[in-house]
Amino acid sequence: MFVNAIENAQRFTRPIHTIVRYFGSSQVLPSAATLFFVNSDGWALTCRHVAENIRAAEELGEKYSNYKSELSTLSGATKKQRKQLQKKYGFAKANVVEMKHRFMNCGDGNLHIEVTMHPHYDLALIKFSGYESLKVSSFPQFPSAPAELKPGRFLCRIGFPFPEFSNFEYLEDEDSIEWTSQGRISSPIFPIEGMVTRNLSDSDGTIIGFELSTPGLRGQSGGPAFDADGRIWGIQAATAHWDLDFDVEKTVVRQGSEKSVKDYAFLHVGHCVHVEVMKQFMRENEVAFEEAE
């Protein structure tokens, strides 16, 4: 059903690879998110929460650098002094202290980005510049206005929920995480289909999104939601968890032994930003895009 549409969407959908490290840890944790280009001028769409992480990376790097610089001046610092410095900077084990991003297969050369976030909804525009060539030559079509989306329509989403890339390391001497030229550099793209269950509205009744019967997976945030013809109807933004009230607590037999099983069932559904919100946002920022019947 979606074979051709998925092949088409892959031509303009790209992963954002991210590595993070928590305070006091040398473990590097990979994750991913998704964006998709909308025109040959280097404009792409993603979620606002993804864009906020991109902006936060620079602030985190500067903050941790200042912390390390101040710590280096405390020769023979006592445990109490270190604790005081950690408190000053707000660092604890639950805090991310380093975060670095890579925009994969977007363009050749030194990429520069400018982020424009939607003031109300989980949507953001990214403008790429500084590239020698854009590594995207095919772009999406959006249904022409007004785009009516009714329950029962099947859509597909693609993104990068399984970060299998491994080209990173922790440098102990520098107390820093870095990208490397060794290891796997790619992660698989993953599609998931779902039926539209209902539209989502804001407080004044304006439709701003829609719900799908299957969850959006971590790493698919910012990815397109499209129909079998390849038209973009939304952008995967969040997953909601509805309590089914099917609680099960019973004893079963496994390999000849009794075992207590507890299962509390939830329905995980995807929430997407509606295409009309996306198109209006692009028009407001003078971003060209293509519409189709």
N, C-alpha and C positions, 0 to 999 in steps of 0.2 A: 504493500500500500504506500509506504513512504520511501521506497528504495531510491527513486529518482530525486525526490525532494531532499533526502539526506545527502546524497552526492552533491547536489547543488548547494545546500547550506554549508557544507564543509569548505567550499571554495572561499567563503568570506568570514567564517567563524574561526577564532583563534584563542589559544589558551594564554592565561596569565599565570606564570609559575611564581610561587612564593616560598621563601624559606624563612623560618622564625626560630628564635631561641629565647628561652625564659631565663630570668635572672638566676644566677648561680648554677646554671646547667651548661654542659658542653654538648648536649644533644641538639641536633639540627632537625627540625620538623618541616617536611614539605607539605604544601597544599596547592590548590589551583582554583582559578575562577575563569570566567569566559567573557569575551567581548565579540562583537561582530561589526564589520565595516559596513557603512551605508553608501559611500561614494568614493570616487577616485581622488578626492581632495584630502584624504587621510582622516575623515571623520568616522568614528565608531561609537556604538552604544554599549553600555554595560549598566550594572546596578549602582545606585548611589553608595550602598554599603561597601561595594568593591572599591569604588573610587575613594572613599574615605580611608580605606586601608592603604591605598597607594599614597595618599597625602601623609598619612600617619608615619609611614616608613622613614621619611626624611627627618621628621621631628624626633622620632625615637632614636635614630642614629646620632643626631646632634646631642640629645640629652644624655645618652650613654657615653658618648665621647667626653662630654664635660665631666661626668661622674668619674670616669677613669683618670682624667687629667687631674682632678682634685684629689683623688685617692693617691695618686703617685706623689703628691706633695706631703702626704702624711707618712713620713719615714718611720717605720716601726710602729704603725698605728695599732692601738689596742683594740680589742674586740668591741669595747664600748664606743670608741671613736668611729669604727666601721659601721656599727649599728646606727649611730647618729647621722652619718653621711648617707646611708641607705634610706633613712627616714626622710632626710632633706629632699632626696630625689624621688621619694615615693616608690622605692624598689622593694619587692618581696618576691617570693618564689612563684607567685601566681601572675607576675607581671612579665609581659613580653618586653625585652630590651633591645632586640634586633629584629628587623624585618626587611627583607630585600625581595624585589620583584624583577621578573624578566617577561617582556612581551614577545612571545614566540611567533616567528614566521610572519611578522608584521611589515618589516621593511629592512632594507640594507642601509648601513651607515649608522651614524650616531642619532638615535631616536630622541626627540624631545616631545613632551606631551603637555597639553593644556587641558585641564579638567573643568567642566561646567556641570554643576549638580542641579538637579531639579529641586526647587524650594520646598516641595511638599511630598513628592512620591519617590519611591526607590528606583531612581532612574538618573543616569548621568551620561554626558557626552564626553568623549576623549578626542582631542585634535592632535594627530601625529604630524610632526614636521621635522626637518633636518635630515630626512632619509634621502639616500641616493636614488632608490627606487622602491615603490610600494609593492609588497609581495602579495598583492590581491588584485585581481583583474576582473572578477565577477562580483556583482552586488545584488542585494535582495530587492524584491518587489513587495510593496505593502498594498493591501486591499484599498481600493478607492473609497473616499468618504461618501456617505457615512458607513463605516464598517460595522455591520450588525453581526453580533456573535451570540448564537443561541445554544442552550443546553442540548447535548446530543452530538455536537460536532466533535470529531476526533482531530487532535493535533499531536504533533511530535515536538520534542525538545532535544537539543544536543548540547553537550558541554564536556567538561573534563573532570569527572568526580573521583577518578582514581589516579592520584599523583605517583606515577611509577618512575619519574625522573630521579636520578641519583647523582647528578653532577654538582655536588656541593660538599663542603667540609667545614669543620671547626678548626681554626688556627689557634692553638693553645698559646703560643708566644705572643700573639697579638690580641688574644681574647676576643676573637671576631669570627663571624661566619662569612664564607665567600663562595662564589661560584667557581667551578673548576672546568678544565677541558677534558677530564676523565669522567666516566660513568655514562649512564643513559641520559639522553637529553630530551626525550619525548614522553608523552603520556597518551593513552588511547582516548580517542573521542568516543562518547557513549550516548546512544539515543534512548529515549523512553517516551512511550506514547501515553495518551490519556484522553478521556472524554470530558468535554466542558460540562460541569455540573451546575454552575450558576455564575452570574456576573456579580462583581463586587462594587459597592458604591461608597462614596464618602458621605459626610453628615448631611449634605443637601440633596442627596439622591443621585448625583452625577456618577455615571459608571466610570470607574477608574481602573478596573482590573477584572480578572475572571479566575475561577477555580477549576482545576483539573482533577480527575478522579485518582490520579497517581501522584506520588511525591516528586518534587524537584530534588535532585540529589545534590549533596555538597559538592561544589566544584562546577555545577551547572548554572550557578547564579550569573546573570548577565548574558546567558545564551538565548537564542531565538526560539520562539514557539511558532510553528508553521503548519500549514495544511498540506494535503497530498499534492497540491499544485505548486507548493513551494512558497506561497505567500506568507508573509510574516504577520501574525496576529497579536503577538505580545512578546514579553521578555520574562524569563523565569526569574523570580525575585525572592520567594520564601516558601516554606513548607509549614502547613498547619497540622495539628494533631487533634483529631476529634475522638472523644471518649465514646466507645461503643457500648459501654456498660455490659460487656460480656466477660465478667471476671470468672476465672476458673481456678479452683483450688481442689485438687483431687490426687489420689494415690494411684500410680500406674506400676506395671511390672516391666522392668527393663533388664534383659540378660539374667532373668531368674530372680531378680531382687526388686523389692518394692522401693519406689522412689516418689517423693512428694513433688508435685508440679504446681507451680503458680503461674498463671498467665493473665495479664491485664491488657485487653485488646484495645488498640487505638487505630483509627483510620488516618493514614498520612496522605494529605492531599497537597497539590501544588498550587501556589498563588502566583499569578503573572500580572504584570502591568499591561494595561490594555493598549492596543495599537493606536487608538485615537489620542491617548495621552502622549504617546511617543511621537506621533506625527505633529501634534501641536507644539511640543517641546522643540522639535527640529525646526519647524517654521519660525518660532520665536528667535532662534539662534541662527537663522538664515543658512541652514544646512540642507543641501539639496538631497532629495531622495526620489525614487521612482514608484509610481502607483500603477496598479493593474486591476482590471475588472475581475 
